[in-house]
Amino acid sequence: MVIAVLAYLAISVLLILGAFSFFWRALKSFRTLSPSTPPPTFSVDQLANAEQRQEIIAMLERQFHSSPSADP
């Protein structure tokens, strides 16, 4: 009976310490993210990627419209 009580107490303490550790790390991660930093702006690379994406979409649309399966 004493062994069961000691095991129960040990497991309870370990669970409480684990939960405390988890929440402590979560709070620390929220503190490191400062909300005062402005959101990232579009860089030249992102704009170039967007333009390239539009060119690829236009090329695929031209191919689709010129394919025989696109004719009704």
OpenMM code with the backbone's topology and positions (N, CA, C; nanometers):
from openmm import Vec3, app, unit

residues = "MET VAL ILE ALA VAL LEU ALA TYR LEU ALA ILE SER VAL LEU LEU ILE LEU GLY ALA PHE SER PHE PHE TRP ARG ALA LEU LYS SER PHE ARG THR LEU SER PRO SER THR PRO PRO PRO THR PHE SER VAL ASP GLN LEU ALA ASN ALA GLU GLN ARG GLN GLU ILE ILE ALA MET LEU GLU ARG GLN PHE HIS SER SER PRO SER ALA ASP PRO".split()
positions = [
    Vec3(0.0817, -0.1194, 0.0000),
    Vec3(0.0000, 0.0000, 0.0000),
    Vec3(0.0863, 0.1260, 0.0000),
    Vec3(0.1943, 0.1233, 0.0760),
    Vec3(0.2849, 0.2378, 0.0819),
    Vec3(0.3524, 0.2573, -0.0530),
    Vec3(0.3834, 0.1475, -0.1202),
    Vec3(0.4491, 0.1568, -0.2513),
    Vec3(0.3540, 0.2221, -0.3521),
    Vec3(0.2282, 0.1894, -0.3462),
    Vec3(0.1302, 0.2482, -0.4376),
    Vec3(0.1167, 0.3980, -0.4135),
    Vec3(0.1169, 0.4402, -0.2884),
    Vec3(0.1070, 0.5825, -0.2567),
    Vec3(0.2303, 0.6561, -0.3061),
    Vec3(0.3479, 0.5969, -0.2842),
    Vec3(0.4719, 0.6605, -0.3309),
    Vec3(0.4754, 0.6684, -0.4839),
    Vec3(0.4310, 0.5630, -0.5517),
    Vec3(0.4276, 0.5648, -0.6980),
    Vec3(0.3295, 0.6711, -0.7471),
    Vec3(0.2135, 0.6800, -0.6827),
    Vec3(0.1137, 0.7804, -0.7194),
    Vec3(0.1693, 0.9212, -0.7017),
    Vec3(0.2347, 0.9456, -0.5906),
    Vec3(0.2927, 1.0779, -0.5660),
    Vec3(0.4035, 1.1093, -0.6662),
    Vec3(0.4881, 1.0112, -0.6952),
    Vec3(0.5976, 1.0339, -0.7894),
    Vec3(0.5431, 1.0651, -0.9288),
    Vec3(0.4436, 0.9883, -0.9719),
    Vec3(0.3864, 1.0119, -1.1046),
    Vec3(0.3155, 1.1470, -1.1087),
    Vec3(0.2455, 1.1816, -1.0032),
    Vec3(0.1769, 1.3110, -0.9985),
    Vec3(0.2756, 1.4265, -1.0065),
    Vec3(0.3847, 1.4162, -0.9316),
    Vec3(0.4858, 1.5221, -0.9338),
    Vec3(0.5480, 1.5329, -1.0725),
    Vec3(0.5771, 1.4185, -1.1352),
    Vec3(0.6352, 1.4217, -1.2697),
    Vec3(0.5383, 1.4835, -1.3710),
    Vec3(0.4108, 1.4518, -1.3600),
    Vec3(0.3128, 1.5110, -1.4517),
    Vec3(0.3011, 1.6614, -1.4314),
    Vec3(0.3014, 1.7040, -1.3071),
    Vec3(0.2924, 1.8477, -1.2794),
    Vec3(0.4163, 1.9196, -1.3310),
    Vec3(0.5337, 1.8613, -1.3093),
    Vec3(0.6570, 1.9235, -1.3595),
    Vec3(0.6591, 1.9269, -1.5121),
    Vec3(0.6114, 1.8214, -1.5765),
    Vec3(0.6053, 1.8187, -1.7223),
    Vec3(0.5122, 1.9256, -1.7773),
    Vec3(0.3963, 1.9407, -1.7146),
    Vec3(0.3014, 2.0436, -1.7586),
    Vec3(0.3589, 2.1830, -1.7370),
    Vec3(0.4228, 2.2035, -1.6232),
    Vec3(0.4840, 2.3334, -1.5958),
    Vec3(0.5928, 2.3645, -1.6983),
    Vec3(0.6742, 2.2635, -1.7295),
    Vec3(0.7803, 2.2832, -1.8286),
    Vec3(0.7213, 2.3180, -1.9652),
    Vec3(0.6154, 2.2483, -2.0035),
    Vec3(0.5514, 2.2734, -2.1324),
    Vec3(0.4985, 2.4164, -2.1405),
    Vec3(0.4270, 2.4599, -2.0388),
    Vec3(0.3713, 2.5951, -2.0395),
    Vec3(0.4800, 2.7009, -2.0284),
    Vec3(0.5858, 2.6729, -1.9566),
    Vec3(0.6961, 2.7677, -1.9450),
    Vec3(0.7605, 2.7903, -2.0819),
    Vec3(0.7841, 2.6802, -2.1551),
    Vec3(0.8431, 2.6942, -2.2889),
    Vec3(0.7479, 2.7675, -2.3831),
    Vec3(0.6189, 2.7417, -2.3709),
    Vec3(0.5212, 2.8118, -2.4551),
    Vec3(0.5210, 2.9609, -2.4245),
    Vec3(0.5264, 2.9966, -2.2972),
    Vec3(0.5301, 3.1385, -2.2610),
    Vec3(0.6580, 3.2049, -2.3100),
    Vec3(0.7695, 3.1342, -2.3015),
    Vec3(0.8951, 3.1913, -2.3504),
    Vec3(0.8900, 3.2125, -2.5008),
    Vec3(0.8270, 3.1215, -2.5734),
    Vec3(0.8194, 3.1390, -2.7187),
    Vec3(0.7290, 3.2565, -2.7540),
    Vec3(0.6239, 3.2812, -2.6760),
    Vec3(0.5390, 3.3973, -2.7021),
    Vec3(0.6118, 3.5268, -2.6709),
    Vec3(0.6974, 3.5238, -2.5721),
    Vec3(0.7716, 3.6454, -2.5374),
    Vec3(0.8749, 3.6801, -2.6436),
    Vec3(0.9329, 3.5785, -2.7094),
    Vec3(1.0349, 3.6069, -2.8100),
    Vec3(0.9732, 3.6651, -2.9363),
    Vec3(0.8460, 3.6359, -2.9625),
    Vec3(0.7788, 3.6928, -3.0793),
    Vec3(0.7247, 3.8293, -3.0405),
    Vec3(0.7916, 3.9320, -3.0844),
    Vec3(0.7469, 4.0660, -3.0480),
    Vec3(0.6415, 4.1132, -3.1475),
    Vec3(0.5255, 4.1549, -3.1016),
    Vec3(0.4208, 4.1999, -3.1936),
    Vec3(0.4497, 4.3364, -3.2542),
    Vec3(0.5527, 4.4052, -3.2052),
    Vec3(0.5821, 4.5382, -3.2567),
    Vec3(0.6599, 4.5335, -3.3878),
    Vec3(0.7081, 4.4154, -3.4276),
    Vec3(0.7822, 4.4067, -3.5529),
    Vec3(0.6841, 4.4158, -3.6689),
    Vec3(0.7164, 4.4936, -3.7706),
    Vec3(0.6249, 4.5075, -3.8842),
    Vec3(0.6223, 4.3790, -3.9659),
    Vec3(0.5143, 4.3532, -4.0360),
    Vec3(0.5089, 4.2339, -4.1201),
    Vec3(0.6083, 4.2474, -4.2348),
    Vec3(0.6592, 4.1357, -4.2822),
    Vec3(0.7575, 4.1436, -4.3903),
    Vec3(0.6947, 4.1994, -4.5171),
    Vec3(0.7697, 4.2827, -4.5867),
    Vec3(0.7211, 4.3399, -4.7119),
    Vec3(0.7681, 4.2528, -4.8271),
    Vec3(0.7082, 4.2750, -4.9422),
    Vec3(0.7480, 4.1992, -5.0596),
    Vec3(0.8866, 4.2429, -5.1034),
    Vec3(0.9717, 4.1474, -5.1239),
    Vec3(1.1047, 4.1787, -5.1736),
    Vec3(1.1041, 4.1650, -5.3253),
    Vec3(1.2158, 4.1967, -5.3843),
    Vec3(1.2281, 4.1875, -5.5299),
    Vec3(1.2135, 4.0428, -5.5741),
    Vec3(1.2679, 3.9493, -5.4956),
    Vec3(1.2579, 3.8079, -5.5313),
    Vec3(1.1126, 3.7613, -5.5298),
    Vec3(1.0353, 3.8051, -5.4324),
    Vec3(0.8955, 3.7651, -5.4267),
    Vec3(0.8176, 3.8234, -5.5437),
    Vec3(0.8488, 3.9458, -5.5810),
    Vec3(0.7812, 4.0061, -5.6965),
    Vec3(0.8205, 3.9345, -5.8249),
    Vec3(0.9475, 3.8976, -5.8368),
    Vec3(0.9918, 3.8243, -5.9550),
    Vec3(0.9234, 3.6883, -5.9613),
    Vec3(0.9096, 3.6222, -5.8475),
    Vec3(0.8410, 3.4933, -5.8449),
    Vec3(0.6947, 3.5090, -5.8840),
    Vec3(0.6308, 3.6145, -5.8393),
    Vec3(0.4907, 3.6372, -5.8741),
    Vec3(0.4762, 3.6619, -6.0239),
    Vec3(0.5672, 3.7388, -6.0819),
    Vec3(0.5618, 3.7646, -6.2262),
    Vec3(0.5862, 3.6360, -6.3041),
    Vec3(0.6820, 3.5562, -6.2581),
    Vec3(0.7111, 3.4300, -6.3259),
    Vec3(0.5905, 3.3364, -6.3159),
    Vec3(0.5243, 3.3361, -6.2030),
    Vec3(0.4058, 3.2529, -6.1847),
    Vec3(0.2958, 3.2959, -6.2812),
    Vec3(0.2786, 3.4269, -6.2990),
    Vec3(0.1769, 3.4760, -6.3921),
    Vec3(0.2111, 3.4365, -6.5357),
    Vec3(0.3391, 3.4413, -6.5708),
    Vec3(0.3807, 3.4011, -6.7053),
    Vec3(0.3535, 3.2531, -6.7285),
    Vec3(0.3793, 3.1705, -6.6282),
    Vec3(0.3551, 3.0267, -6.6417),
    Vec3(0.2059, 2.9998, -6.6566),
    Vec3(0.1237, 3.0697, -6.5799),
    Vec3(-0.0217, 3.0517, -6.5904),
    Vec3(-0.0701, 3.0925, -6.7288),
    Vec3(-0.0194, 3.2038, -6.7801),
    Vec3(-0.0594, 3.2489, -6.9138),
    Vec3(-0.0167, 3.1476, -7.0192),
    Vec3(0.1029, 3.0918, -7.0061),
    Vec3(0.1512, 2.9928, -7.1021),
    Vec3(0.0630, 2.8676, -7.0978),
    Vec3(0.0276, 2.8221, -6.9785),
    Vec3(-0.0578, 2.7040, -6.9673),
    Vec3(-0.1967, 2.7302, -7.0239),
    Vec3(-0.2488, 2.8505, -7.0048),
    Vec3(-0.3795, 2.8834, -7.0618),
    Vec3(-0.3742, 2.8841, -7.2137),
    Vec3(-0.2654, 2.9383, -7.2705),
    Vec3(-0.2515, 2.9370, -7.4172),
    Vec3(-0.2442, 2.7935, -7.4685),
    Vec3(-0.1695, 2.7078, -7.3997),
    Vec3(-0.1591, 2.5684, -7.4425),
    Vec3(-0.2946, 2.4987, -7.4330),
    Vec3(-0.3686, 2.5278, -7.3278),
    Vec3(-0.4995, 2.4644, -7.3115),
    Vec3(-0.5953, 2.5082, -7.4218),
    Vec3(-0.5952, 2.6383, -7.4532),
    Vec3(-0.6868, 2.6886, -7.5556),
    Vec3(-0.6480, 2.6397, -7.6949),
    Vec3(-0.5220, 2.6089, -7.7176),
    Vec3(-0.4805, 2.5625, -7.8501),
    Vec3(-0.4850, 2.4104, -7.8628),
    Vec3(-0.5158, 2.3399, -7.7560),
    Vec3(-0.5198, 2.1933, -7.7636),
    Vec3(-0.6502, 2.1481, -7.8288),
    Vec3(-0.6479, 2.0333, -7.8979),
    Vec3(-0.7699, 1.9849, -7.9648),
    Vec3(-0.8808, 1.9493, -7.8656),
    Vec3(-0.8471, 1.9106, -7.7456),
    Vec3(-0.9508, 1.8718, -7.6489),
    Vec3(-1.0269, 1.9926, -7.5959),
    Vec3(-0.9751, 2.1119, -7.6172),
    Vec3(-1.0421, 2.2325, -7.5687),
    Vec3(-1.1535, 2.2758, -7.6627),
    Vec3(-1.1550, 2.2216, -7.7856),
    Vec3(-1.2587, 2.2589, -7.8815),
    Vec3(-1.3895, 2.1887, -7.8454),
    Vec3(-1.5016, 2.2611, -7.8484),
    Vec3(-1.6316, 2.1976, -7.8168),
    Vec3(-1.6841, 2.1130, -7.9288),
] * unit.nanometer
topology = app.Topology()
chain = topology.addChain("A")
for resn in residues:
    res = topology.addResidue(resn, chain)
    for name in ("N", "CA", "C"):
        topology.addAtom(name, app.Element.getBySymbol(name[0]), res)
